[in-house]
Amino acid sequence: MAAHPVAANLVMLAFIIGGLLFLNNMKQEVFPDFVTDSISINVVYTGADPEEIERSIILVIEDAISGIEGVDEISSSAKEGLGSVIVDALSDADINLLAQDIQKEIDRITTFPEEAEEPKVRVMASKRKTISLVLYGTTEERVLHELAENFRDQLLQAENITQVGLDGIRPLEISIEISQDALQSYHISLTEVAQRIRSASFDLPGGSVKTDAGEILIRMQERKETGQQFANMPLITTAAGSTILLKDIATISDGYEETDYSASYNGYPAIMLQVYRVGNQTPTGIVDTVKQQIELSKASLPKGIGIDIRYDASKSYTERVDLLLRNSALGLLLVFITLALFLELRLAFWVMMGIPIAFLGSFLFLPAFGVSLNMISLFAFIIALGIVVDDAIIIGENVYHYRQEGYPALTAAIKGAQEMAVPVTFSILTNIATFMPLFFMPGVMGKIFFVIPCVVILVFLLSLIESLFILPHHLAHLSHNQRTGLQLWLYEKQQGFSHAFRHWVKYRYGGFLDITLKHRYLTVVTAFALLIATLSFALSGRMGMSMFPKIESDFAQATLSLPFGTPVEKTQVIVDHLVRSAHASIEQREGGEQLIRGIFSETGKGGSHKAIIRSYLAPPEVRDKIMGTAEFTEIWREKSGEIAGVESLIFESDSGGPGAGSAITIELTHRDITVLEQASIQLTDALRAYPMAKDIANGMSLGKQQLDFTLLPEGKSLGLTALSVASQVRNAFLGAEVLRQQRGRNEIKVMVRLPESERVSMQDMYDFLVWTDKGIAIPLREVVQVKRGHAFTEIKRRNGQRNVQVKANVTPRSQSVEIINALKATTLPALVQQYSGLKYSFQGQQADMADSVGSLKLSFVFAVLAIYAMLAIPFKSYVLPLIVIVSIPFGIIGAIFGHLIMGFNLSILSMLGIVALSGIVVNDSLVLISQAVHLEKETDLTPKEIIKAAGIQRFRPIILTTLTTFFGLAPMILETSRQARMLIPMAVSIGFGILFATLITLVLIPSLYLVIDDCKGYWKRVKE
């Protein structure tokens, strides 16, 4: 298109204008949306202990679904009242189809207990929380709930909000309590009361009647909605004909379930409202709408009720977008300055223009691949920023070379583009090949970083089109108008630098190259010795290795666990102590009163023995002046001190962020749970020997006391059965579920049971009256034998075997590898030898890291093979591609030294950067060797003269591509914002890796070229 300006300009305008139009309609989010490869199956069986749930629910489900095609792994958990099964699907399985198959198998099961609720099967998808609000104040629970519901309705009626959830609310319940005295007085059992209420409260359509006046619907409408309606319901008709209402013998309360759960904010009852992003809704749009609604509702809120924003994703999104755009603009400026320094100013401008053209053009196609504007996709553009201009640099520099040789502009443009078309095309293909492994990463990591290769590969392809068809046209039509003023001064300065640079390359670099080529074997040995030493240092574990860099949250969190069955009152006492400790942590720090913005606690979540306390802190700019989240968390830990009776107390400064969770998770597997308990205690003791290990939990907890009943012969003689006794005890102490129905957006249950005063002691249980079929009431103690024991807290299973997980945090987290290696060498083998049949595996971060690294290793090998094949085609040689590929491992040296210089540990993101780096470092070697091949065909020079001439001629484009890549990433590498911390290691790997690999390319590759030539000559002499 060099000679056809209309076609070239139309393509360019299509990319620019079309990209801008599509950009405005792209979905915006903080992180990319994705559906996990997991399916959850939950069955509620209220009142059942973990062993009963394992036996009657978990084992049945596992047996039903284990043979379904597409199932990779099955993990199960049996807790009091709940059985959960998580099915991990194979990577190539259709998750929705698998969920349907699982649902069909679950529906075929007929052996679930009658009291168990319907199994719930769902694909586990990530919900995108955009903003969290806390509503709190000095008022009753019901009033606060009603205010929260009203505000939720207000939000849902507003434009741009679709999904709002409420946290911190107990389930609704209408409780009907009848004493045993009342039951005896009217000679009726709780079971019969429940049946009468159920039969008197329902709606049932009865069809229709077709009359002359039209069709009339028939409906029985006796549904009761409120506690008052149930209270006025007739229950018993006496022999005298009088009617006994339910309220005459029962206490009815229309409120909430009897649970130990409560939530508070700054000491006041609280409810959290979570607003989620759906579809194309934007974080900023949702938050702006919510803030408007808050302002509208503040005037109508009762006195003493407050509402605060405790999480705002739009702020994170805006900060990250600003950060990435700022780094992109700065990187683009550095790229332009670098190009302008080495090339003509106008030529540098058109070479640099390839970046926005390719970037904007990509917005035409990215929505078709499901890519949105988010932190990861914007980071992908930064990665591409310095790389994408490489092909334009190579072509532009070659055109510039022919212009300096005296060729006319059009001829130079055509000749320069044609000459470099093949190496540029194959360099783009090698870049694409090395980003391909990111497509095949497993798990959540793969779903998050899937967008990086999508963006980068598309930008590469568009950049290739721009370099081959649009750029030559612009370079061919650069005007030759006489320069004057500032333009002339800049041109003279640039030309002066250009001539000086060419002189330095020819004589300084050329002279140094003569030395290294003369001592080529020493050069090669030295380079490989440095490679081996660097890799040995990295693999020794001294650098540390983690899943993600540690990124502090805007809140610090303490997770408390006491012995199972601990009264909620005792748990609340410790929660209050932790809240006081949090406030005490800032007392001695100047400006500390500005640090804590609020403390939200949830007591009884997951049981009366558990609690979560979350201290919300000031924004980062305030924390930077006072103390960071990590420092606050450590001081909070110290101020809390040792608390007697606590099973585990875990403090976290990065809860919920990437890489959050325990640094070490070791799963022990054995059929005997007693063996698991003993082995986990020994492993926990071993972990405590390491000073770096903190927040250690053995995964075992002695469960609640349990009374096991056995029916005595006396009971059987009265006609009682185990089922009838168990049902009556369950109805009395847990409650008989009459019905459940919808009230607004909430489900409400109607329960019949004994009053709380008659079910608070062991004696109440022994004195409980059991009714026989003949209407005789017998104390429970006379018809059953009672045996004391303990129920398990939780039973976990993986692939059909029981397991327990021992967890620990490590400070610094990167040193967890050191502890793991020590455990592998001593403690774990000793446990396996001590307990026959015991097995162990690493889960959590270690499992995710192993999967990711294993996937990268395999796909990296295929990428290198693909690069070799693509190089062998243009070179028409099996040997020359090997010289080019040798540069790949030397890029790793730069990546490792870059991490040491910048103070980062290695992480999975570092590995991703190294994989991506491989294709980039190949480009420089490809340009050098392709020039040598060209000179070999066109001249009669010796191999040494050829490689020296190739090195001198290609020195400038190699240096240019390296500097533009590094400077494009430099703003991100030097970024200090915590928003960028997760992405910096990948930029460090690519930026520093390309710098070092370029030095290797300019020195080692020429020496290897001559070594290969020496080998060819030696082989030829041997054959002769």
N, C-alpha and C positions, 0 to 999 in steps of 0.2 A: 504493500500500500504506500510505499515511499513516494511513488509518482502519482498517487491518487488521493489528494488531500480530502475530498468530500467523504469517501468511504471511511478513512481513518478518523476523521472528526466526528462522523455520525456514530461510530462505535464508541468513541470516547464520551460523547454527550449522552448516549444511551446508558452507559455505566454510571455517569455522574448524576444525571437528572433522575433516572429510574431508581438508583440507589437511595437518593434523598427522599423520594416519594415513599418507597417501601420502608425506609427507616422509621418514619413517623408512625407506621402502623404495626411495628414489631412489638411483640409481647415483652413486658419488662418485669423482672423479678430479681431477687437477691441471688438465689441459687437456682439452677435448672430444675424443673419439675421432672420427676421420674417415678416409676412404679417399681417396687422392689420385686425380687424373684422369690418372694415368700408368701405363704398363705397361712392364715391363722384359723384355728378351730377352737372355740371356747364353749364350754358347757358349765353352766351354773348348777350346782347341787348343794343348796343351802344346808348347812349343818353337818355335812359329811366330812369325815376326817381324811387326810391325804391318802392313807392306805386304801380306804374304801373307794375314793375317787380313782386311784391308780387301777384297782382291780375291776371296777364296774364301768369305768369310762375310758381311761387312757389306753389300757391294753386292748379294749374292744376297737377303739378308733385306729390304733396302730396296726392291728391285724387287718382291718378293712382296707386301709389305704396303702399299705406297704408295697403292694404289687402293681400299683398304678404306674403306667408309663409316664416318664417325665419327672418322677420323684427322685431327688438326689439324697436328701437327708431329712430325718424326722427327729425333732427335739420336743420333749414333753415336760410338763410341770404339773404336779398335783399339789394344790394348796387346800387349806380348809375352805370348803364350799366352792372350789373352782378347779376345773381341769382345763389345761391349755395345751394345744399341740401346734407346733410351728413346722410347716413343711417347706423346705428349701427346694426349689425347682432346678432342674438342669438348665444350663445357660441357653440352650436352643429350644427349650420348651415354650409353648404358648401358655402364658400364665393364666389367662382367662379361661381357656379351654380346660386346663388342669384343674382350676377351681370348680368348674362345672362337673368334672369327673369325680372329684372328691365329694362334692355335694350329693351326687347320685349314690355313691357308696355309703355315705353317712345316713342318707334317707332309708337305706335298706336295713339298717341296724334296728333290731326289735328288742334288744336286751337291756337298753338303758333303764335305770331305775325310774319308777313312775314319778317320783318327786323331782327328778332332774328336769331342768328347762330344756327347750329346744336348742340343739347345737347351732352356733352361729359361725358360718364359714365366710371369710372375706379375704380379698387380696390386700396385702399390707401396702398401702400407698402413703407417701409422705404428704402431710397437710402443711401448707405454707402459711404459717402464722405471720400476720403483718403487724398487728398492734395488740397489746395487752393492757386492759384497764382494770383497776381494782376499785371496787365500790365498798366502802366501809363506814362504820359509825356506831354510835351507842343506840342500838335499837334491837327489837326482837328479830329472831331468825326469819320468821314469816314475812315481816315487813321489809327486811333487806332483800329477801328473795323476790318479793313482788316488785320492788323498785328496780331490781336487776332485770326482771322479765319485761317491765315497761320500757326500760332503756334499750333492751335488745330489740323489742318491737319498733322502737323509734329508729334504731340504726338500720334495721332491715327495710324500713319504708323509705329510707334515704337512697338517693341514687348512688350507684357504684359499690354497694355493699350487698353481698349475697349470703354469706355464711358467718354466723356468730354463735359461739359456744359459751357455756357457763361452767366454771370450775368452782369448787368449794361449797357445793350444795349437797345435802343428804337426799337420798331418794324419798319421794313422797309416799305416805302411807296413812291409811285410816285404820287405827288400832282399836279393836273391840276386846276389852278385857272383862272376863267373868270369873268371879271367885268360885272356889270349890263349894263353899257353903250355898251359894245361889244355885249352882248346878244340882246339888243334892236336894235343895228345897223343891225344885221343879222337876227333879228326876230326869235330867237331860244331860248329855255329854257334849263336850266341845265339838266333836265330830258332827253330831246331829245339828248343833247350832249353825255350824258352817254350811251344812247342806241346806238348811231352811233359808238362810240368808241368800245363798247362791240361787236357789230356785225362785226367790221372790224379787230378784234384782236383775232384770235382763230386758233387752229389746229383741223382738223377733218379728220379722215381716211374715204376714200370713197370706200373701198373694193378693188377689184383687177380685172385685165383683163388677161384672159388666152390666150396668143398669141402663135404662132408657136415657137417663140424664148424662151418661158417660161412665167411664171406668173409674172405680173407686178402690184405692189401695187399702189393705187391711194390715194393721200393725199392733202388736202387743208392746206397749211402752211403759215399762215399770223400772227403768234403769235409775239407780240412785247415784247421785253425783257427789254429795257432801256427807260429812259425818252426821249432820243434823237429820238428813233424810233417812239414813240408816237407823238413827236413834228412834225415829217415830214409826218404824216398821213393826207391824204385829208379829210376835214370835210364837206365843203359846196361847191356846184357848183352854181355859180351865173347865172342869166338869160342871161348874156353875154357869158357864157360858160367858164369863168375863174374859177380856183380852189383855194379855201381858205384852207390853211393848218391849223392844230390845233395850231401850234406855232404863227400863225398870229393873233389869237384872245385870246390866253391863255398864261399864265406863267407856265411852267412845271419845277418842281424840283424833281429830283431823289434822295431822301434822307430818312428821318425818319419821323415817325408819329408826329403830333403836340401834344406832351405830355409835362407835367411839370417835367418829370423824368430826373434826372442827377446823376451821380456818380463821386466821386472824391477821390483821395488818396493823402494825404499830400498837398492838394490844387491843384492837377493836375487832369485833366480828367482821368478816370480809368475804366478798365473792369476786372472783376474777372473771372478766369477760374477755374472750379471745376472738379476735376478728381475723378471718382467713381470706387469702386472695384466691379468686376463682377465675378461670379463663384468662381473658385479656385485661383484667383489672390490674392497675399499676399500684405499687406500694405507696407512692406519693399521693395518688388520687384517693386511695382508701383512707390514709391517715388524715388528709385535709378534710375529708367528709366527717370522719369521727370527731376531729377537733371542733368542727362547726357544731355538731350535735351536742358535744359536751358543753359548749358555751350556751347553747339554747336551753339545756336542761338544768344548768346550775341554779337558775333562779327558782325553779320549781322543786328542788330537792329540799326535804325537811331539814330543820336545824340539827346539826350534829352529824350529818351525812356528808361524806366527802368522796371525790372521785379523782384518781390520779392515773397518769399514764406510766406504766412500768416497763414497757418494751415497745420500741418503735423501729420497725424494720426499714421504714422509709429513710430514717436518718442514716442507718448503715448503708442502705442502697445509694443514697445521695453522696455520702462520703466516699464510697468505693468508686462510684462513677466519676466523681470529681478527681479522685486520686489517679485513676487509670487514664482519664482524658488529659490530666495535667502531665502525667508521665509520657503519654503518647505525643503530646504537643512538644514537650521538651526533647524527647527522643527524635522526633521529626526534624526539629531545628538543628540538633547536633549532626544528624545525617546530612542535612543540606550544607551545613558549614564545612563538614568533612569533604563532601563532593566538590563544593566550590573551591576548596583549597587545592585540590589535586586536578580538577578539570576546569574548563571554561565556565564562567558564571551561568550563562544561558544554557549551556549543555547540562550543567549540574541541575538547573531548575527542571528541565524536562525529564532528566533521569529520576529526580526526586518525585516528580508528579506521578510516576508509576505507582507510588504508594497510595495516595488518595483515590486514584482511578480504580485500582484493584480492590481497595477496601469498600468503596461505595458500590462497586459492581457486585460485590459479594452479597449485599443486602437484597439484591434481586432474587437470589437463590436460597439464602439461608432459611427463610420461613418454610420453604418446601421440605427441609430436613428437620423441622421441628426445633430449630435453634432460636432462642430468645436473647434479648439483651440482658445479660446477667454478669456477675463478677467473673465467672470462668470464661465466657465468650469474649468479654472485653480484654481479659488477660491474654487470650489467644491472639488477639490483634496486636498486642504489644510484642508477643513472641515473634509474630510475623513481620513486625515493623522493620527491623534491621535486616531480616533474611530476605524478604520479598523483593528488595531492591537489588539483590545480588545479580540477577540475570540482566537487569537493565544496566547495572554498572559494567558488567562484562561486555555487553554490546556497545554501550555508550563509550567506554574506554577504547574499544577497538576502532570505533568510528573516529574518535578523537585522535587515535594513533595515525590513521590514514590521512586525516586532515593535516596533521603536523608533517606528514610525508609529502604534502602538496597536492593531494587528490581533491577534485571538486567536491562540494558538499553532498550532492546527490549520489555521486559515485562512491564516495567514502561511506555514506549511509548504507547503500545497498551492499557493497563489498563487506563492510564491517559486520552487518547483520547476517548475511549469508554464511560468512566464514565461521561465526560463533553459534549458528542456529543449532547444530547438532550437539556440541558440548553443553549449551545452555538448556536445551530440551532434556538431555539426560541428567543434568544436575538437578533440574526440577523434579524429575522422576525419582531420583535417589532421595531427595528431600521428602517426597511423598511416601516413599517406602519406609523411611525411618519414623514417620509419624503414624503409620498404619498400626503398629502394636498397641497404640492407645485405644484403638477400636475394640480390642479383644481383652481388655482388663476385666477381671471378674468382679462381681459384687457391687456394692454401692459406689466404690471408688470408680469403677468403670462407667457407671451411669452418670456420675458427676462430671468426669473428665472426658466423656464421649464428645462433648462439643468442641474440645480443643482441636482434634484432627479434622473435624468437620470444617471449622473456620479456616484453619491454616492451609489445608489441602485446596480448598476452594479458592482462597486468596492466591496461592501459588499458581494455580491453573490460569486464573485471570491475569496474573502478572506476566505469565508466559505469553499470553495473547497480546498484552499491551507491549511487551518488549519486542516481539517479532513483527507486529503489524502497525502499531500506533507510534511507538518511539522513533523508528527509522524515518517516518514521514516528518516528524517535528525536527529531527536532526538534519534532515536533508534540506530544510527550508529555513535554517537559521540565517538571518539577514547578515549581509556583509557591510552594513552601513559603517561609515567611519566613526570611531568612538571618540567622544569628547568628555571633558570634565571628569566627574567622579567615575563614570563608566570606564574612561581611559585609564584613570589611576588604578582602579581595581584590576583591570585587565593586565596592566603592566606588572603589578605586584604578584598577581596569580601566575603570570608567565615566568616571572623571575623565580618564584618558588618551584614551579614545574621544571624549569631547566636545571635548577640546583638539585632538585630531587632526582631527576634522571641522571645527572652527573654522579651523585652519591651512589645511586643504585649500580651504575655501570662500573665504577671504580672501587667503591668501598665494599658493597655487597658482592660484586664480582670477584674482588680480591679475596674476600673471606671464603667465598665459594670455592676458589682454587685450592685453598688450604684444606677445607673439609673433604673435597673430592680427592685430594692427594692422600689423605688419611681416612678414606671412606670406611674402612673396616673398624677403625677406632671410633669413628662417629656413630656407626650403627650399634656397636657394642655399648658405648656410653649411653645412647638413647634408650636401649632396651634395659640396661641396668637401672636407669632412673625409673622406667616404667614398673619394673618388678618391685623396686623398693617402695614406690608410692602405693601400689596396689597392696603390698604386704602390710603396710602401715594401716591402710583403710580397713582391710579385712581382719586385722588383729582385734578390732573392737575398740581401739583407743579413741576413735572419733565419736563413737556412739551411733546409735541408729534408732529412729523412731518412725511412727506412722506419719505423723504430721508435726510440724513445729508447734510448740505450746503457745496458744493464743489465749490471753486472759479475757474473761467475760466481763460484762458490766455488772455482774453480781457475784458474790461469794456464797457458796452453799454448804451446809452441814447436813449430813444424812445420818440419822440416829436410829439405832436398833437395840432394843433391850431384850431380855429373855422372853420367849414366846409366852403370851398369857399375862404379861405384866399389866396391872390396872392402868387405865388411861390417865388416872389422876397422877400416878407416879411419873408417867411419861411427860405429862404437862409440866411437872415441877422441873424436870431437866430441860425441857424446852425453854421455860422462863429463865433458867440459869444461862443457857446459851445465848438468849437474846440480850441479857445483861452483859455477858462477856463480849458480845459484838460491840455494844456501846462503849464498854470499857477499853476496847482496843484502840479507840481514837482519842481518848482523853488526854494523853500526853503528847499528842502531835499538834503542832501549830496549824490552825485552820481545820482541825479534825471534825468540827461540828458541821462542816459543809460536805463531808464525805458520804455519810449514810443518808440516803434519800428515803428509805423505808425498809421495814423488815416484814416479810410475809412468811407465815409459818402454817404448816398443815400437820396436825396431830391426829394420829389414828389412821392415816392413809396406808392401807395394806395390813391393818391390824392395830390393836390398842398399844402394841409395843414399839410402833414405828412413828417417826416424825421427820419432816423436812423443814429446815429453816433457811430462808434465802434473804441475804442482805443486799439490797439494791444500792449500788454506789453511784457517785456523781459521774458525769461524762469524762472521757479520757483526758481532756484538756485540764480539768480540775484535778483528777487523780495524779496527773504528772507532777503537780505542784505539792501534793500531800503524800500520797502513797498509792502504789499500784494495787490491783486486785490480789495478785500473788502475795505481796507483802502483808496486806491486810489479813488475808486468809491465814498466814503463818502466825501472825500476832493473835488472831482470834483463837487459833488452836492452843497457843500458849496460855492465853487468859482463861480458857475453859478448863485447863488442867485435867488431871486424871479424875474421872467420874466413876464411883463405885457402882458395880452391877451392870455396866454397859457392855454389851456384846461387841458392838462396833460403832465407831463414830468417825465418819469420813468427811474431811474438809476438802472442797474443790474450788479452784479459782478459774477453771475452764469448762465448767459443766455445760453440756449441750453443744459445745463447739466441735469443730473437726478434730478428731484424734482424742476426744474426751473419753473418759472411762479409765479403768484400772490399767496401770502400766504392765502388770503381770497377771495373767489369768491361767492357772494350771488346773486342768480337769482330770480328776481321778475317777476311774471306772471299775466297778466290781459288782458282782451279784449280791453280795452280803453288805447291807448298809452299815453293819457294825464295823466291818473292816474299813469301809470308807470313812467312818467317823474317826477311828484310831489313826488311820494314815493321814487324814487331813490335819489332825492335831499335831502329829510329828512334823509334817511339812510346814505348818504355821510356825512351830518352834524354830525350825531351821531358817525360815525367812526372818524371824526376829533377830537373828544373829548378825544380820547385815544392817549397819547404821543407816544406809541410804533408803531402806525399806520402811514405809509408813502405812498407816491405815490398813493393817493386815486383817483379813477376815477368813476364817476357815470354812465358811459355807455351811456349817452344821449348827443347829440350834435345837436344844431340848424342847420339845413341843409342850402343849398344854397337858395337864393331868386329864386322864380319861377314865371313865367308869364303863366297864363292859358288863352288859346284862346277859344272864342265861336263865331261861324260863325253868322254874322248878316244877316237879311233878304235881305239887299242890295247885299250881296255876293251870296246868294242863287238865287236871281233873275238874276244874271249874269251867272248862271250855275255852280258855284263853289260848291264843296262839302267839308265836313270836311276832308275827306281822301286826296283830291287833294291839299288842302291848307297845311295840315300837311306834306305831302310828299315834296312839294316844299320848305317849310321852313326848313325841315330836310336836304334836299339836299344842300341847300344854306349855312347853318350855320354849320352843322355837316359834310356834304359831301355825295355825292351819290357814292356808291361803284360800280365801273365799273366791276371789276373782281379781283380775287386774284390768284396768281400762285406761283410756287416754283422758287426760285433763289438760286441755290446751296443748302445749308442746311436750308435756311431761307424762310419763307413765306413772300411775298410782296403783298401789296394791291395797287390798282390804284383807286384814289379818285378824284371826280370832285366837286368843291365848289367855293364859292365866294372868292376873295382875302381877306387876313387878314385885310386889311385896311377898308373893307366894312362890317366887322362883329365884331367891337370892342366896339360899343356903343349902347345904347338903341335906339337912333335915327336911326341907321342903320337898326335896326329891324323894326321900324315903317315905314321907307321909302322903305323897301324891296318890289319889284314888283312881284305880283302874276299874273300868266298867266291863262287866261280863255281858254276854248276849242275853242273859236273863234279867239284866238291869240291876245287878248287885255290884256295889262299889267296894273294892278290896284295896287296902294300902299296897303300894308297889313293893315294899320290903318283904311282904308275905308271899309273893308269887315269883320273885326273881332272886337270883344269886348275883351279887355285885363283886366285881374284881377290879382293883385299881391298876392303872398303867399310865403310859404316856403316849400321846399321838405324835407322829413326826410333824415338824414344822412345814417342811416341803420335801417332796420327792421329785428329783429331776432325772430325766432319762434322755439318752441320745442313741438313736438307732437300736432301740430295744434293750438297752442296758442302763442300770441305775448309775448315776454319777454325782459328784460333788465338785464344786469349783472353789479353789483357794485363790484369793485375790490380794494384791498389794499394790500400792503406789510407790514410785521411786523418785527420789529427788537428788540430782537432776534425772528426768525421765529417760534421757538418752543412755544412761548407764544401766538400764534394765537388762540390756544384752549381757553385760558382765555378770549380773546375778544369775541370769538364766543359764549361761554357760557353766557357772559354778554348780548350780543345782543339777544340771545334766551330768556333770562329772562325778558327783558324789551322792547327794541326797536321794535323787529320784531312782537311780539304779539300786540303791540300798533298800528303798521301800518296795520296789518290785521283787527283789529277792526275799524280803521278809514276809510279804503277803502274796502267796501264790494266787495267780489269776488277776492281780492288780495291773491295770494299765493306766498310762497317763498321756495327756496330749496338751498342747498349748492352744488356748482359745482366745477370744477377744482380739486385742490389737495384734498379738503375735500371729494368730491364724490369718487375719486379714492381710498382714504384712507378708506372710509366707505365700499366700495365694497371689498377691499382687506381684511380688518379686519373681515367683515361679512363672507366672504368666508373661512377665516382661522378658525373662531369660529366654523362654521358648520363642516368643514372637520376635525378639531381637535377633536370634539366630536366623530365622527365616528372612528378616529384613536385610541382614548382611548378605545372605545368599542371593536375595533379589538384587541388591546393589551390585554384587559381583556379576550377575548375569547381564544387567543393564550396562555395565562398563565393558564387558567382554564384546558386546555387539559393536559399538562404535570403534573400539580399539582393534577388533578382529584378532584378539590375542587372549591366551589363557593366563599369561604371566603378568602383563602390564596391569590388569585390574587388581592383582594382589598388592602391587606397590601402592596403589591408591587406597586400598582398604586398610593398609598398615597404619594410616593416619588416625583411624577410628579410636583405638585404645589410648593413643597419646592425648586425645581430647579429654579423656577421663582424668589424666594427671592435672590438667588445668582446672577441671571441675572440683577435684579434691582440694587443691591448694586454694581455690576460690572460697570454699567453705571454711577452711582454716583462717584465711585472711579476714573474712566477714564475720567469723565467730558463730557459724551455724553448724549443727550436727547434720549428719546424713539423714535423709528421710525418703519416703516413697516419692515425694515430689522431686527430690534430687535425682532419683533414678529415672523419672520421667524426662527430666532435662537432659540427662546423659544419653538416653535413647534418642531423643530428638536431635541432640548434638551430632550424632553419628553421621546423618545425612548432610549436615552443614559442613563439617570438616572435610568430607569427601569432595565437596565442590572445588576447594582450592587445589587439591591434588589433581583433580580431574582437569582443571584448566591448565595446570602446569604440564602434565603428561600429554594432554591432547596437543599442546603446542610443540612438545618434543617430537611426537609422532608426525606432525605436519612438517617440521624441519627435516626430519629423517627422510621423508618422501621428496621434498623439494630441493634439498641441498646435498652436498657431498662432504659435509662436516663429519668429524669424528664424534663418537658417542659423548665424549667429555665436552667437546665444543657445543654439541647439540643441547645437552642438558643445561649447560651454563647459559647459552643464548636464550633458551626457553625460560630459565629462572629470571634472567634480567628483564626480558620482555613482559613476562606475566607478573613481575613483582608488584607493579602498581595496581592492577585489578585485584590481586590477592590481598594486598594491604587494604585497599578500599573496601572490599566486601567484609573483611574482618573488622575494620574500624566502624563501619556503618552498623554491623550486627551488634557490636559491643556497645556503641554509643546509643543505639536504639533501645537497648536494655538497661543502660547505665542508670537512668533515673529510677527505675524499679529496684535495681540492685542497691542503690544508695538510699532508698526510701526508709524512713524511720517509723512511719505510721504502723500501728498494730493491724490496721485493715489490710496491709500488704504483706504482713509477716508470713502468712500461709503460702504465698505465691513466690516470695523472694528466692527460696532455694532452687526452684526450677530456672529462674532467670540467672542465678549465680552459676549453675552448671553450664548453661549455654554460653553466657558471656565470657567467663574466664576460660571455659573449655576451648572456645574458638580462638582466643588470644594465644594460648599455649600451642594449640594444634597448628596455628599458622607458622609459628617459629619452627616447629617440627617439619612442616611442609616445605619451607624454604631452605632447610638445612638437611634434614634426613632423607627426604624423597629423592633429591638429586644423587645422594650417595647410594641409596638403594638401587636407583636406576643403573648406576655404573656397576654395582655388585651383581645385579642380574645380568648385565652385559658380560661381565667377567665370567659368570657361570655358563652363559651361552657359548662364549669362546672356548672355555675349558671343555665343555661337552662336545663341541665341534671337533676339537683337537683329539679327544678320546676316540670319537667315532672314526676319525681319519687314521 
